[in-house]
Amino acid sequence: MKTNVVSITLLLMLTLVCCQQPASEYCIVKGTVQGVRDGAELVLQDDWNKCKVVSKTTVGNGTFEFHPCISKPTHVYLYATNPEDVFANPYDGGQLKDFFLEAGTIVVDVHAEDETDMCRGATGTVLNDAYQKILAADPDAREALWEDAISNEQTNLLALAHADDYPDDLTRELEIVDRLSPDLAKTYKGYISTLKKRLARNAERAERRKHAAEEAVSLVGRHYIDMEYPDTDDVPVRLSAVVDDPEARYVILDFWATWCGSCVKSIPTLKEVYAKYHDKGLEIYSISQDSKALEWKSYVEEKEMTWINVLAPGGKVYKDYCVETIPQVFLIDCQTGEILIHESHPDLDAILSNLLP
């Protein structure tokens, strides 16, 4: 009799605990994957909950399947946890897809070697089908599709994703967020508060970038500003010493970082012009914004960036040269010290072919 009482008590306690937990929805995420090795670990990160990992799985025979437990729909990122084991260039990061996690079976086909595939979303559920239709549409038609989706009760939640499409217009972003239904606004109150703060910060950064771009234009025609930072051997290298080198005629000032995809894509161009014009008087002074010195040094060596490389994770130099985003490239005339060009992606070969024929 005593045993039965204990059992009943435990059962009641478990029932009470379970009743206090939010109801979970049945969800399957499955698909095929190309360009990712078998055995690689994949994770789903909850974008609307501080990128918390909600599920993990591994690739097997070119396929994968997740069984996440969710209490409400959310937006997730599909990542490979070890991009260096997956991609030819791990500095591109491990993100494969983004889509919506909701009740039902979600089909996600991944082509990791195709950069455009990241923007193709998933299928199989209401939010994902609507989202993929928008992503696949002609750019001129997308705004009307977004409007239809946000106005539809079933897909109104897409407003939280659409708000990010106007980084330079905070008023428009907030107007989209505020179109969420009262019930959804209450359910996602925490994330909406975080989102609005982030949108405000992004708008401030956009304004700073705009101002910096205007200021940077004025640097052309002015004398370069000197700096001194440690190279890969931890030896301080002053820019003026490079400019004043009798063999130097022009110096490319290159602001970059290993984590910057656009910067990484520019490295082959820098290698080409350095090989072609170095003996004619070209030098390159690259300033990395990396915070991890050992990884930066290893990367510079691996990519055979044989010119001058220095490390400046932050500081006055970025303000001096009005650098808010990278890459940023300046060209200095060593005879006059004048800054001749300032662009993010200049056609360096065309420019140098005229200056160093």
N, C-alpha and C positions, 0 to 999 in steps of 0.2 A: 504493500500500500504506500509506504514511504517512497519507494522508487517511482511509482506512478505520479505522486505529487511533485517530485523533483522534475520528472520528464515534462509534466504539464507546465510547470513554472518556466522551464527553459524554453519550451515551445512558445509560450506567451511572450517571453522576452525577445526571442528572435523575430516574432511577428511584429512586435512594437518597433524594433530596430528597422526592419524591412519597410514598414509603413512610413518611416521617417525619411527614407531615401527617395530621391526623385525618380519618377518612372523612366525606365530606359527604353529606347527604341531599337528594334532589330535592324541591323545595318550590315551590309556586305560591300566591300570594295574589292574588285578583282579586275584583272586585265593581263595583257601581254606587254612585254618590254623588250626593246631592241637597243643594243649599245650598252647594256649593263650585264656584268658577268653573273653567272649562276652562283648563288651563295651570298651575294651582296645583301646587306641589311637595308631595308627601306623603313621609313617612319612617316607617320602622319602627325604634323604639328598644327595645333589649334590656333589659328591666326587671331581669333576673337577671345582667346584665353591665355594671353602672354606667351603664345607659341609653345604651350605645353604639349608634350608628346602623348597622343591618345591611343596609339596603336603601333605595333612593330610587326614586321614579317621579313622573310627572305625570298630572294628570287630563286625559282627552281624550274628548269627546262623552259626558260624564257617567259615564265608566268609568275604571278604573285596574287595573294589574296589576304585581305584584312578582315577582321571581325570586331570592329570597334563598338563600344557601348556608349551611347549618347543619350542625353536627356532632352536635348533640343538641337535643331539644326545649327550648323556652324560652318565657317569657311576654313579650309585646311590647305596646307602645303604638303606635297609629297616630296620627300627628300631621300637621297642616298646618304647614309651616315658617314661613309668614307669615300669622298669623291676622288681621292688620289688612286683608289683601287678601281674606279669606274670610268673616269674620263681621261682622255689624252692630256687635257689641260685642267688640272684640279683647281686652278685659281678662278675658273669660271663658276665654282661653287657646285653644290650638290642638289639644287632644286630641280625637280623634274616637271611638276605640274602644280596647278592650284585649282580647286573645285570646291563643291559644297558637300558636307557630310550631313545626310538626312536619312530618314527611314526608307528602306528599300534596297535594291541591288544596283550599285553604281559601277559602271564599266569605264575603266581608264586604260587606254592603250598608249604606251610610252615609246617614243623614238628619241632616245637620249642624244643621238648625234645630230639631230635636226633642231637647230635653235628655234625655229618657228613653232615647233611642236609644243613648246611650253605654254603657248597661248591658245591651245585647242580644247582645253577643258575636259569634261567627262560627260557621260550620257546615262540615261536610265531612270532618272528621277526628275521631278518637276523643276526644281531650281536649276539643276545641272543642264537639262535640256534647253531651258530658256537662256541660260548663260552661254552655252555653246553656240546657240543660234546667233546671239549678239556678237560673239567673238569671230564667228565665221562670216558675218555680213560685211558688205562694202562699207568703208568708213563713213560715207555720206548717209548711209541708212541706219547706222547704229544708234544715233540719238533718238530716233523714232521708236526703235525697238526697246531701248532703255525706258522710254516714257511708257510704253505699253506694259512692260514688265513691272515697273514700279506701281502703276495704276491698278494692276491685277492683284486681288487679295491673296492668291496662291503664291505669287512671286514678289510681293511687296518687299520682302526681306533683302532683295537684291539692291535696294537703296544703299545699304551699308557698304556694298562693294563699289557702287557707281560714284559715291562721293569723292573717291580718290582720283577721279578722272579730271579734276579741275584744280591742279596744284597752285595755280596763280589766281584763283578766284575763291576766296574763303566764303564770301557771301553765297555764292552758288553752291558750294559744298555743304554748307549748313542748311540751306534750303532743301537739298536732297535728303539729308539725314532726317530733317524734321517732317518729311512726308511719310515716315514710317507710321504704321497704324498705332493707335494708343496701346493696344494689347502688346504688340511687339516692342514698342518703345519701353514699356514697363518690364518686359521679360529680359531685354538686352540693355537695361539701364546702365549697368556697370561698364560694359564695353562702349556704349555710346558716349559716356563721359570721357573715357580714355581717348576715343576717336576724335572727339571735338578738340581736346587739348593737342593731340598730334597734328590735326589739320591746321590749328592756329600756329603751331611751331613751324610747320612746313611753309605756311604763307609768309611768316617772318623771314625764313631762310630764302624763299624765292625773291623777296624784296631786297634782301642783302645781296643776292647773286646779281640781280638786275643793277643795283648800285655799283657793285664791284666791276661788272662788265663795262659800265659807263666810265668808271675811273680807270680801268685797265686800258681802254682805248687811248686815254690821254698819256699813257706811258710811252707810246710809240713816238719816237723823235726825241725822247729825253734820255739822259745819261742813266746807265744801269745802276742799281743799288747793290753795294757790296755785301758779301756774307761769308761765313766760315763755318763749315760743319765737318764731322769726321767721315772718312771714307771707309771702305770695307776692311782696311787694316787698322782702323781707329786712329788714323793720322788726320789731323785737321787740314782741310784744303780750303784756301781762300779763293773766292771767285776772281778777285783782282789779279792774283798770281797767274791764273789761267789766261785771262784776257791780256795781260802784259807779256806773256810768253812771246818772244820774237818770232817764233814759227807759227803762231796762231794769227789767223786773219778774221775768222768768224767763230763765235761760240754759240752753240744751241743750249739754251737754258730750258731744261725739261722737268716739269713738276709731275710726279706720277706716284703710283703705289702698286704693289703686287696684287692687292685685292681689287684693284680697279680694272674691270674687264676691258674698257676702251683703251686704257693705258697699255695693258698687256698686248692688245692687238696692234699697237703702234710700234712695238719693239722691233719687229722685222724691218720696218721702214727705217728706223734709226740705225739698225745694223747695216743696211744697204748704203745709206748716205755716208755713214762713217767710213765704210770700206772704200767708197768711191771718192770721197773728198778729204779724208784725213791728211793724206800726203800733200794736198794742195793748201792746207791751212785751216781745216775745220777741226774744232774740238767740241765735245759734248760734256756738259756739266748737269747730271741728273740728280734731282733732289727728291728723295723718297719720303712719303708721308707714313711709311710703315711704323708700327709701334714695337714689333718684335725683330730686334736687330739680327739675331742668328738666322731666322727664316729669310729675312731680306738678303743677307750676305750669301746664303746658300742659293737663293733664286738668281741673284746677279751672276754668280759663278756658273750655275747650270745653264742659263740662257746666253752665256758668253758675251756679256755686256762689258766689253773691254775698255770703254771710255771711263771718265771720272764719274763715280757714283758716291753720293754722300747721303747721310740720313738726317732728316729733320722732321720728326713726328708732329711738331707744332712750332709755334713761335712767331716772332716778328716778321720773318721773311714772307709769310703768306699774306700778311697785312701790307707789307711794303709793295708786293707785286699784285695786290688785289686779287688773290687766288682764293675763290670760294669753292670751286669745283675743279677736278682734275680729269683728264690731262690738260695742262696749259703749257704752251711752247712759246719761248721768246728767242729772237735771234739778235745777237749783239755784234756790232762792228768793232773789232779790236782796235782799229786805228783811231776812232773817235769816241768809243765807249757808248755810242748811241744804240738804243733799241730800235731795230728796223721793223720787226714784225711781232705781233702777239696774236696767236690763234690757238684754238683747241686742236685742230687737225689741219695744219698747213700742208701744202704740197711742197715739201722740203726739196725734193729732187729738182722740181721746176725752178724754184727760187735759187738754189745753190748752183745750178747749171749756168745761170746768168752771172752770178757773182764769182764763181770759181771755174771758169771754162777750161 
